């Protein structure tokens, strides 16, 4: 549950984002603050470049995105265990490609600090 302080911070962030977006729409050259991928860049990616291609969740385009996909793996909703198994294989392949060390052998180890989840 969000605290009052978190809610106020979120409202402020939304107001700043709306103001910035409006300025960009009117032609202002305001640089993006984040180093992440823009929505347009994400939309141009092929489905096979995502851990969850059907949902287009968790892009695997570089080492940073691979680490993020591992960290947020349990936050992806409305996917089956079979889809998670396939996504984990994609993540491990991308981790190998980008030299990212992964200590877990299964995605089930992510939830409980290294112990397999019971379902």
Secondary structure, 3 states (H helix, E strand, C coil): CCCHHHHHHHHHHHHHHHHHHHHHHCCCCCCCCCCCCCHHHHHHCCHHHEEECCCCEEECCCHHHHHHHHHCHHHCCCCCHHHHHHHHHHHHHHHHHCCCCCCCCCHHHCCECCECCCC
